[in-house]
Amino acid sequence: MGRGCPHDGSVKLIKILLVTGCVGLAFGMIAVFLVVQYYRDDLPDVQALAQYEPPLASRIYASDGRILARYSRENRVFLPIDTIPITIQQAFIAAEDQRFRSHFGVDVLGIARAFITNVRNLGSGARLVGGSSITQQVAKNILLDSSPTLERKIKEALLSLRMEQVLSKDKILELYLNEIYLGRGAYGVAAAALTYFDKSVLELSLGEIAYLAGVPKAPSQYDPDRQPERALQRRNYVLRRLLEESYVTHEQVAHAIGQPLRTRNHQASDFASGYFTTLVQDDITRRYGENALFEGGLAVMTTLETRLQAIADRSLRAGLIAYDRRYGYRGALGSLLVNGSLPEDWQARLATFPPPPGLRDWHLAAVLTLGTTATVGLQDGSQAELVMADMTWARANSDGRLGRNPRRPSDVFTLGDVVLIADKANGGYELAQIPEIQGGLVAIDPHNGRILALSGGFDFQMSPFNRVTQALRQPGSAFKPFVYLTGLEENYQPNHILLDSLLAIETGSAEQIWRPRNYSETSYGPTPMRIGVEKSRNLMTIRLALDIGIEKITDLSQRFEIYDNPQPYLSFVLGAQETTLLKLSTAYASIVNGGYQIKPVFIDRIQDRRGQTVYRHDTQPCPLCRNVAWSRQQAPALSDSRDSLINPVSTYQLTSMMEGVIERGTAQRLKDLPYTLAGKTGTTNEERDAWFIGFSPDLVVGVYTGFDTPRPLGKEETGSRVAVPIFASFMKEALKGLDTPPFRVPPGVSLIPIDPLTGERVLPSQRGAILEAFRQGFEPETHQERDRSRVY
């Protein structure tokens, strides 16, 4: 037999291989088809991604644009793709998916490369390399979960193929750059730029962009503060990738590599806004629900002025501390002594000592030595000297009983004491103590009700209870102006004579007689009504109430929304019924603005995630304001839509009388301030609460002080002594450099010179004469007119 041709055998082998390959390919295609069919109906709807709205953080802004608070379940700020700088887009593509613009959703070459790399690294302990495209990461992050299973990877690939058919590359990249987790609780590039660098995406340097683009692989392993070397290596890798893709130049990369990688925290605020932002949070939740606040991406523009808020915090804290120091030192927070001696590891023990609520920027310290000065050690191991001038206030306070003034540090401290110290303005430290007394301060624009500053207590972390809005307390004499306002509305004039003399009033029980007294325990006889306000005379106030009828006073208090359901008892006119500081301060605002009703306003405007305004407080119509270019023309006049509560003549008369509170009355501590001011002190029985509500023509400030569990503040701890200094401190800074005009005089007022002690009309040149505000038609007679009336 002859041998067959070798060529025939080769052809036969090739045919077998081709048939085998085709059969294998067919089986493979059938397998892929079956897999696709199996998972097809179980895949999420890709079409939903076109309308996908990721959960976004809502931000609360002050009126100057500073962020007050952020509410989120995921810290994210959404940016449309056309607002994300192209360099950021290029950096993430270069680092994560270099063929993103050309592949069909799954990067086959990338997967093959990752497979080969992982095979080579078997047994080396090296981290597995992934081959997921950006499209696959979007599918996993939004539509699937992160379970490391073959089923999830199959679904991820199938979804990616669908996504590329439905969505544009830019839309996929937009979803990725806003969804990706970048460490430190930040989702998306915008939130990460703020979190790491306190910058917008437009302000990032090339090195900072490269760092963020390198983070997705392992955010915790590339944190610059914890792993600085690894963070730099990762940043430099991304910079080289940018160069390889020709997105940047050699010079740009060299400069970026030479720059340090420094993260920055958000700028620390010099004020605390917890009390205010809690009010805003509650309001947003009531309007739109909790999900809108934590996921809706709302931008809330509030009325808060950060400068005034910082002043309010400082003034209130300083006033509460000043009162507290008048009642001495309640002792150390604890002791570090072990068996009667100070251990060598005092610093470690001090580091574990629990900080008291309200510590804020004060420091825990341990008393290390005592002599002519006290040496104290801080938690960082540093030491400082406290001299006697830093603790002269620290008389021992034992159950409210004060000891003598300390003369040496050992009169105040014991070795090993754990104490609080505070930074002094001129350097060094002084002994500090968290006060037990609490209080509140609110500043209001009287023309529109905008809350400009609000401090609800000594420290929000110490106690979130808001003494401006939540504390129901008796206002005492701070309510009296509304008794006199009722009288003025009944055509009583400021010089009307009231009898300041003792009263005995039946209370309804035959066995009980109410005998009210003035604070001074003295009565003064016939006195002009003005002095009843200036000197805060209880007896005159009660007689006026008896004259005009208490029902008219309760009606006015409801009209001004001080009380919802006032009880018509005579003690009510002395401020014996409870209200809040915000309600009373808002009522004072209606006095200074001429009698118009206003509502407290915390929010100016709310925008949704797309920047559309969904709420605006100011809804005043102005048709002439629309589509008009400004060319220095006169602004269009607006109609006043506020409700009028009372005749503006009456409110001006009362304002003038309350100016006298500062000039001649209970708030003379304010007399030297170079501003136009008026106001009224308030003190309740046994000095349990101390108030002052005061105002300039364009700013109302209310101050309340007292213990949360009511108890006496102490003898002569009145509104004048406790609350007025807080108001004074606030106004000195708030109005610094401003000229305050006189209070606005409405039509219908006649200004007549009188003697304030007698109420009689006098010549303007008479010593002590003041200009009194009279309702036109009720002016007092001149001497000549009185003489003629006697003749005829």
LODO-964152 format. One line per 4 residues: their letters; for each residue x, y, z of C-alpha. Coordinates in steps of 0.2 Angstrom, whole numbers. Example, Ala and Ser with C-alpha at 12.3 -4.5 7.8 and 13.67 -1.06 7.14 Angstrom:
residues 2
as> 62 -22 39; 68 -5 36
***
This chain:
residues 792
mgrg> 0 0 0; 6 17 -4; 7 30 10; -6 44 10
cphd> -2 62 7; 3 71 23; -6 86 16; -23 76 18
gsvk> -20 73 36; -16 91 40; -32 96 31; -42 83 41
liki> -35 90 58; -39 107 53; -57 102 49; -59 93 66
llvt> -52 108 75; -64 120 65; -79 109 69; -74 107 87
gcvg> -72 126 88; -88 130 80; -97 117 91; -88 125 106
lafg> -93 142 101; -110 137 98; -111 129 115; -103 145 122
miav> -116 156 113; -130 145 119; -123 146 137; -121 165 136
flvv> -139 166 129; -146 155 143; -137 165 156; -144 181 149
qyyr> -161 174 148; -160 167 166; -154 184 173; -164 196 161
ddlp> -180 197 170; -171 199 187; -162 214 182; -166 232 188
dvqa> -173 244 176; -159 254 167; -171 267 161; -173 273 179
laqy> -155 279 178; -160 293 166; -171 300 180; -160 294 194
eppl> -158 307 208; -146 302 221; -148 306 240; -141 323 242
asri> -136 333 258; -146 348 263; -137 363 268; -142 377 280
yasd> -134 394 275; -132 410 285; -137 426 277; -119 429 271
gril> -118 412 263; -108 403 277; -114 385 280; -122 383 297
arys> -126 365 296; -127 350 284; -140 336 285; -137 320 276
renr> -137 301 276; -124 302 263; -113 318 261; -116 322 243
vflp> -117 338 233; -124 334 215; -115 343 200; -121 341 182
idti> -107 335 171; -105 351 162; -101 360 178; -87 347 183
piti> -70 353 176; -63 343 162; -47 340 171; -57 331 185
qqaf> -66 320 172; -50 316 163; -41 311 180; -54 299 185
iaae> -55 291 167; -36 290 167; -35 282 184; -51 271 183
dqrf> -55 267 165; -44 273 152; -55 266 138; -71 273 145
rshf> -75 283 130; -72 269 117; -78 252 126; -97 246 125
gvdv> -99 245 144; -87 231 148; -68 233 145; -63 216 139
lgia> -45 221 137; -45 228 155; -53 212 162; -40 201 152
rafi> -25 212 159; -32 211 176; -34 192 175; -16 190 169
tnvr> -9 201 182; -19 191 196; -12 175 189; 6 181 190
nlgs> 3 187 207; -3 171 214; 6 167 230; 14 184 232
garl> 1 191 244; -2 206 232; -19 214 232; -31 207 218
vggs> -32 219 203; -50 223 197; -56 226 179; -72 234 182
sitq> -76 249 170; -84 265 176; -100 259 169; -99 243 179
qvak> -95 253 195; -111 264 192; -121 248 189; -115 241 205
nill> -116 256 216; -133 262 211; -143 246 204; -134 232 213
dssp> -125 228 229; -107 225 233; -108 206 236; -92 197 229
tler> -102 184 220; -101 178 202; -120 181 200; -117 199 205
kike> -103 201 192; -114 193 178; -128 205 182; -116 220 183
alls> -109 216 165; -127 214 158; -133 230 166; -117 239 159
lrme> -121 233 142; -139 240 143; -134 256 151; -122 260 137
qvls> -137 258 125; -148 269 135; -137 283 142; -124 294 135
kdki> -106 292 141; -107 309 149; -123 304 159; -114 288 165
lely> -99 299 170; -110 311 178; -118 297 189; -101 290 193
lnei> -93 307 198; -108 311 210; -110 293 217; -93 287 220
ylgr> -87 285 238; -71 295 241; -68 293 260; -71 303 276
gayg> -90 301 273; -90 310 256; -99 304 241; -95 312 224
vaaa> -81 324 219; -90 340 225; -92 334 243; -75 327 243
alty> -67 343 238; -75 352 252; -71 338 265; -53 336 261
fdks> -48 353 255; -62 365 260; -63 370 241; -76 370 227
vlel> -71 359 212; -67 374 202; -53 379 215; -44 362 216
slge> -26 361 211; -20 348 199; -12 338 213; -28 339 223
iayl> -38 333 208; -26 318 205; -27 313 224; -46 313 223
agvp> -45 302 207; -34 290 215; -45 288 231; -59 276 225
kaps> -47 261 225; -46 261 244; -51 277 253; -45 272 270
qydp> -28 266 264; -25 283 255; -30 295 268; -17 309 268
drqp> -18 311 287; -16 293 292; -6 286 277; 3 301 270
eral> 16 291 260; 4 280 252; -8 295 248; 7 304 239
qrrn> 12 288 229; -6 286 223; -8 305 219; 8 304 209
yvlr> 3 288 200; -13 297 194; -2 312 188; 8 300 178
rlle> -7 292 170; -13 309 166; 3 312 157; 3 296 148
esyv> -15 300 141; -8 317 136; -21 326 146; -7 337 155
theq> 11 342 151; 27 337 159; 29 354 167; 12 353 175
vaha> 15 336 182; 33 341 189; 25 356 197; 11 345 205
igqp> 22 332 211; 33 345 220; 18 351 230; 14 344 247
lrtr> -3 336 250; -12 345 263; -30 343 269; -39 357 277
nhqa> -55 356 288; -69 367 286; -65 384 293; -70 384 312
sdfa> -84 396 316; -82 409 329; -100 406 334; -112 392 339
sgyf> -128 390 329; -135 374 336; -150 383 344; -154 392 328
ttlv> -151 378 316; -162 366 326; -176 378 324; -173 378 305
qddi> -172 359 305; -188 357 314; -197 369 302; -190 360 286
trry> -196 343 293; -213 350 296; -214 357 279; -207 344 268
gena> -203 328 279; -187 321 286; -182 313 269; -182 329 261
lfeg> -170 336 274; -158 322 274; -159 317 256; -167 331 246
glav> -152 342 243; -161 357 249; -152 374 250; -160 384 265
mttl> -155 402 266; -158 408 283; -159 425 291; -145 423 303
etrl> -131 436 303; -115 427 308; -107 443 315; -121 446 326
qaia> -122 428 331; -104 428 337; -107 444 347; -123 436 354
drsl> -114 420 360; -100 430 368; -111 443 377; -123 430 384
ragl> -109 418 390; -99 433 397; -115 439 407; -119 422 414
iayd> -101 419 419; -100 437 427; -116 432 438; -109 415 442
rryg> -93 422 448; -102 434 460; -107 418 470; -89 410 471
yrga> -81 394 467; -90 377 469; -74 367 469; -64 356 458
lgsl> -71 344 446; -61 329 454; -44 324 460; -30 314 453
lvng> -22 310 469; -18 292 473; -15 287 491; -13 306 495
slpe> 0 310 482; 0 316 464; 6 301 453; 19 302 439
dwqa> 7 297 426; -5 312 430; -5 317 411; -12 300 406
rlat> -25 301 420; -30 318 415; -32 313 397; -45 300 402
fppp> -54 312 414; -72 314 407; -74 332 401; -89 341 409
pglr> -104 347 397; -101 364 391; -82 364 390; -81 371 373
dwhl> -64 380 371; -59 379 389; -46 366 395; -45 353 409
aavl> -30 355 420; -22 347 435; -15 357 450; 3 351 451
tlgt> 11 363 463; 5 377 475; 14 392 481; 13 411 478
tatv> 6 404 461; -2 388 456; 6 377 443; -6 367 432
glqd> -3 354 419; -14 352 403; -19 337 394; -5 339 381
gsqa> 8 339 395; 11 358 394; 11 368 410; 5 385 415
elvm> 5 397 430; -11 404 438; -8 420 448; -20 426 461
admt> -27 439 450; -34 425 439; -44 418 454; -48 432 466
wara> -67 429 462; -65 411 468; -73 412 486; -78 395 493
nsdg> -96 392 490; -103 379 501; -122 376 499; -124 394 494
rlgr> -114 401 508; -99 411 503; -82 411 511; -69 425 513
nprr> -59 432 498; -45 420 494; -27 427 497; -16 413 491
psdv> -19 398 479; -20 386 493; -36 395 498; -44 389 481
ftlg> -35 373 476; -29 357 483; -14 348 475; -21 336 462
dvvl> -37 345 459; -44 344 441; -50 361 436; -55 371 421
iadk> -45 385 414; -49 397 400; -38 407 388; -36 425 392
angg> -37 439 379; -19 445 383; -11 428 384; -10 415 398
yela> -24 407 407; -37 410 421; -48 399 432; -65 395 424
qipe> -81 388 430; -96 382 420; -111 393 427; -127 385 434
iqgg> -137 400 428; -144 400 410; -152 412 399; -156 417 381
lvai> -153 431 369; -162 435 353; -160 449 340; -174 454 328
dphn> -176 466 314; -192 475 320; -198 479 302; -199 461 295
gril> -197 449 310; -180 442 303; -171 433 317; -153 440 316
alsg> -145 431 330; -151 418 343; -142 411 358; -153 399 368
gfdf> -141 395 382; -123 394 388; -119 380 377; -130 369 365
qmsp> -120 353 368; -122 356 387; -141 358 385; -151 359 369
fnrv> -166 366 378; -169 383 370; -172 397 382; -178 409 368
tqal> -192 398 361; -195 385 374; -193 392 392; -210 398 398
rqpg> -206 411 412; -214 426 420; -208 442 412; -211 452 427
safk> -210 471 424; -204 468 406; -223 466 403; -228 483 410
pfvy> -226 493 394; -241 484 387; -251 490 402; -246 508 398
ltgl> -248 505 380; -267 500 383; -268 516 393; -261 527 379
eeny> -273 519 367; -287 524 379; -281 542 377; -271 543 393
qpnh> -256 554 390; -238 551 397; -240 565 410; -257 558 417
illd> -256 558 436; -257 541 444; -258 538 463; -243 529 469
slla> -249 523 486; -253 507 495; -267 495 490; -276 481 498
ietg> -286 471 485; -298 456 489; -293 441 480; -309 432 480
saeq> -306 424 497; -312 433 513; -297 428 522; -284 434 509
iwrp> -280 451 504; -267 455 491; -256 470 496; -244 473 482
rnys> -228 484 485; -216 493 474; -198 485 473; -191 499 484
etsy> -205 495 497; -209 514 496; -224 523 489; -222 540 481
gptp> -239 548 480; -246 557 464; -234 554 450; -234 556 431
mrig> -238 540 421; -221 541 413; -212 539 429; -222 523 432
veks> -213 516 416; -196 523 420; -195 518 438; -205 502 436
rnlm> -218 506 449; -230 491 453; -243 502 462; -245 514 448
tirl> -246 500 436; -260 491 446; -270 508 448; -269 511 429
aldi> -275 493 426; -290 496 438; -294 512 429; -294 506 411
giek> -300 488 415; -289 472 414; -300 465 400; -293 478 388
itdl> -275 474 394; -278 455 391; -285 459 374; -270 469 369
sqrf> -258 455 375; -267 443 364; -267 455 349; -248 456 351
eiyd> -247 437 353; -238 438 370; -251 426 377; -263 414 369
npqp> -275 413 384; -271 427 397; -280 425 414; -288 442 420
ylsf> -280 443 437; -272 459 443; -255 450 446; -256 447 427
vlga> -252 466 424; -236 464 434; -230 450 422; -235 435 433
qett> -240 425 418; -228 415 408; -222 418 390; -206 415 380
llkl> -192 427 376; -196 426 358; -214 431 360; -211 446 371
stay> -196 452 360; -207 451 345; -221 461 353; -208 474 357
asiv> -203 474 339; -221 479 335; -219 494 347; -204 501 338
nggy> -210 498 320; -225 509 323; -238 496 329; -237 483 314
qikp> -238 465 317; -223 454 312; -220 436 314; -203 428 319
vfid> -194 423 303; -179 410 302; -179 406 284; -178 418 269
riqd> -178 406 255; -177 387 251; -171 380 234; -173 362 229
rrgq> -158 351 222; -161 359 205; -159 377 211; -178 381 210
tvyr> -185 392 223; -199 381 232; -201 394 247; -199 412 249
hdtq> -203 422 265; -204 439 256; -220 437 245; -223 456 244
pcpl> -229 459 226; -219 471 216; -225 471 197; -214 486 193
crnv> -198 476 199; -200 463 185; -189 463 170; -182 480 174
awsr> -164 485 171; -157 496 185; -150 513 179; -149 522 195
qqap> -168 525 195; -178 527 210; -184 511 217; -203 507 215
alsd> -213 510 231; -221 495 239; -237 494 248; -236 489 267
srds> -246 473 269; -243 471 287; -258 472 299; -259 487 310
linp> -261 482 328; -262 499 336; -261 518 333; -243 522 329
vsty> -245 538 340; -247 527 355; -232 516 351; -221 531 349
qlts> -227 538 365; -222 522 374; -206 522 365; -202 539 371
mmeg> -206 533 389; -195 518 387; -181 530 382; -183 537 399
vier> -180 520 407; -162 522 400; -160 541 404; -168 542 421
gtaq> -174 524 426; -170 506 430; -158 504 415; -147 519 417
rlkd> -132 507 415; -135 510 397; -135 529 397; -117 531 391
lpyt> -119 521 376; -119 533 361; -134 526 352; -153 529 352
lagk> -160 516 363; -175 512 373; -181 497 383; -188 490 399
tgtt> -181 479 413; -190 465 421; -188 456 438; -200 443 445
neer> -204 439 463; -189 434 474; -178 439 459; -181 422 451
dawf> -180 429 433; -171 444 426; -175 452 409; -171 466 398
igfs> -179 470 381; -172 484 372; -171 492 355; -164 504 343
pdlv> -174 511 329; -169 496 318; -164 482 330; -173 473 345
vgvy> -163 463 357; -171 452 371; -162 445 385; -168 433 398
tgfd> -158 425 413; -163 413 427; -160 395 433; -169 381 423
tprp> -176 375 439; -182 391 446; -174 398 462; -169 415 468
lgke> -155 423 459; -150 433 475; -154 449 483; -154 464 471
etgs> -150 452 456; -163 462 445; -165 464 427; -154 479 428
rvav> -140 470 436; -140 453 427; -148 456 410; -144 474 406
pifa> -125 471 405; -128 457 393; -138 469 382; -125 482 384
sfmk> -111 471 378; -121 465 363; -126 483 357; -108 490 360
ealk> -102 478 346; -117 476 336; -119 495 333; -101 499 333
gldt> -97 512 320; -115 515 315; -125 530 317; -143 527 325
ppfr> -156 540 320; -169 546 332; -185 535 334; -196 539 320
vppg> -210 552 324; -227 547 316; -240 560 311; -252 565 324
vsli> -239 568 338; -235 585 347; -219 586 356; -221 598 371
pidp> -208 602 384; -213 596 401; -206 594 419; -205 575 420
ltge> -206 575 439; -223 584 439; -230 582 421; -233 600 419
rvlp> -229 610 403; -214 621 405; -203 632 395; -190 622 384
sqrg> -176 631 393; -181 625 411; -168 614 419; -173 596 417
aile> -186 599 404; -190 585 392; -200 584 376; -215 574 379
afrq> -225 565 365; -244 570 366; -257 564 355; -263 580 345
gfep> -278 587 353; -272 581 370; -258 594 373; -256 601 391
ethq> -261 619 394; -248 633 395; -247 643 410; -257 657 402
erdr> -271 646 397; -272 639 414; -272 656 421; -286 662 409
srvy> -296 646 414; -295 651 432; -302 669 428; -316 663 417
***
